[in-house]
Amino acid sequence: MLKEFKEFAMKGNLVDIAVGFVLGAAFKEVVTAFTGGIVSPLIGLLFKADFKDLKYVMEEGTLNDAGEMVGEVAILYGEFLTYVIDFIIVAFVMFMVVKAVNRMKKKEEPAPEAPKGPSEIDLLKEIRDELKKP
């Protein structure tokens, strides 16, 4: 059983997937930093607020003794939009990587052309016609 697991774990595709997963996780962190540090502040300028903190308050809360807001009900659309932007950037880059890899792969050779000359059906018709002759 251990031998089978080792063979399974060392298959080329599985190792490729593991490397891709690790690189993707690291790349996501870079994109998150880019979105949080560059994109969100620029979009926040438009809304005159920190983009990630944008929210629609449905019910106001009250301040407790520690000065924290308690009981507020809000839709945190700024955070959601930040994650959507992250996803779009990662998806676009992955699309470009897959496109580049597909371009670099050896193109499949076209299927050989059918031999020129009469087809089997034409030959069978000729034989039939020859057999009908007296």
C-alpha positions as CSV (number, residue, x, y, z in Angstrom):
1,M,0.0,0.0,0.0
2,L,2.9,2.4,0.8
3,K,4.5,1.6,-2.5
4,E,1.2,2.4,-4.4
5,F,0.9,5.7,-2.5
6,K,4.5,6.6,-3.4
7,E,3.8,5.9,-7.1
8,F,0.6,7.9,-7.0
9,A,2.3,10.9,-5.2
10,M,5.2,11.0,-7.6
11,K,3.2,11.0,-10.8
12,G,4.1,14.0,-12.9
13,N,0.7,15.5,-13.0
14,L,0.2,15.4,-9.3
15,V,3.5,17.1,-8.7
16,D,2.7,19.7,-11.3
17,I,-0.6,20.4,-9.6
18,A,1.0,20.7,-6.2
19,V,3.6,23.2,-7.5
20,G,0.8,25.2,-9.3
21,F,-1.2,25.2,-6.1
22,V,1.7,26.6,-4.0
23,L,2.5,29.2,-6.7
24,G,-1.1,30.2,-6.9
25,A,-1.4,30.7,-3.2
26,A,1.7,32.9,-3.2
27,F,0.5,34.8,-6.2
28,K,-2.9,35.4,-4.5
29,E,-1.0,37.1,-1.6
30,V,0.7,39.4,-4.1
31,V,-2.6,40.3,-5.7
32,T,-4.2,40.9,-2.4
33,A,-1.4,43.2,-1.4
34,F,-1.7,45.0,-4.8
35,T,-5.5,45.4,-4.4
36,G,-5.3,46.5,-0.8
37,G,-2.4,48.8,-1.2
38,I,-2.9,50.3,-4.6
39,V,-6.3,49.6,-6.1
40,S,-8.4,50.1,-3.0
41,P,-7.0,53.5,-2.1
42,L,-7.4,54.8,-5.6
43,I,-11.0,53.6,-5.7
44,G,-11.4,54.9,-2.2
45,L,-10.6,58.4,-3.5
46,L,-13.7,58.3,-5.5
47,F,-15.9,57.4,-2.5
48,K,-14.0,59.6,-0.1
49,A,-13.6,56.6,2.2
50,D,-11.4,53.6,2.7
51,F,-12.7,51.3,0.0
52,K,-12.5,48.1,2.1
53,D,-14.5,49.8,4.9
54,L,-17.5,50.8,2.6
55,K,-20.7,49.4,4.0
56,Y,-24.4,50.0,3.9
57,V,-25.8,50.3,7.4
58,M,-29.2,48.8,7.8
59,E,-29.5,49.4,11.5
60,E,-27.4,51.7,13.6
61,G,-25.6,50.3,16.6
62,T,-24.7,51.8,19.9
63,L,-21.4,52.5,21.5
64,N,-20.5,50.4,24.5
65,D,-18.3,51.5,27.4
66,A,-15.1,50.6,25.5
67,G,-16.1,52.9,22.6
68,E,-16.9,50.0,20.2
69,M,-19.9,49.8,18.0
70,V,-22.3,47.1,19.1
71,G,-25.5,45.8,17.5
72,E,-24.8,47.4,14.0
73,V,-26.3,45.5,11.1
74,A,-24.5,46.4,7.8
75,I,-23.7,45.0,4.4
76,L,-20.0,45.1,3.9
77,Y,-19.9,45.6,0.1
78,G,-16.5,47.3,0.1
79,E,-14.8,44.1,1.3
80,F,-16.8,42.0,-1.1
81,L,-15.8,44.2,-4.0
82,T,-12.1,44.0,-3.0
83,Y,-12.3,40.2,-3.1
84,V,-14.1,40.3,-6.5
85,I,-11.2,42.5,-7.8
86,D,-8.7,40.1,-6.4
87,F,-10.5,37.2,-8.2
88,I,-10.6,39.0,-11.5
89,I,-6.9,39.8,-11.4
90,V,-5.9,36.2,-10.5
91,A,-8.3,34.7,-13.1
92,F,-6.9,37.0,-15.8
93,V,-3.3,36.2,-15.0
94,M,-4.1,32.5,-14.9
95,F,-5.8,32.8,-18.3
96,M,-2.7,34.5,-19.7
97,V,-0.4,31.8,-18.2
98,V,-2.6,28.9,-19.7
99,K,-2.7,30.7,-23.0
100,A,1.1,31.0,-23.1
101,V,1.6,27.4,-22.1
102,N,-0.8,26.2,-24.8
103,R,1.1,28.3,-27.3
104,M,4.4,26.8,-26.3
105,K,3.1,23.2,-26.5
106,K,4.0,21.3,-29.6
107,K,1.2,21.7,-32.1
108,E,-0.4,18.4,-33.1
109,E,0.4,17.2,-36.5
110,P,-2.5,17.2,-38.9
111,A,-4.0,13.8,-39.9
112,P,-2.5,12.4,-43.1
113,E,-4.6,13.1,-46.2
114,A,-6.6,10.3,-47.7
115,P,-4.9,8.6,-50.6
116,K,-5.8,10.1,-54.0
117,G,-7.6,8.0,-56.5
118,P,-10.9,6.2,-56.6
119,S,-12.6,5.4,-53.3
120,E,-13.6,2.0,-52.2
121,I,-17.2,2.6,-53.2
122,D,-16.1,3.6,-56.7
123,L,-14.0,0.5,-57.0
124,L,-16.9,-1.7,-55.8
125,K,-19.2,0.0,-58.4
126,E,-16.6,-0.8,-61.1
127,I,-16.4,-4.4,-60.1
128,R,-20.2,-4.7,-60.0
129,D,-20.5,-3.2,-63.5
130,E,-17.8,-5.5,-64.8
131,L,-19.7,-8.5,-63.4
132,K,-22.9,-7.4,-65.1
133,K,-21.3,-7.5,-68.5
134,P,-21.9,-10.7,-70.5
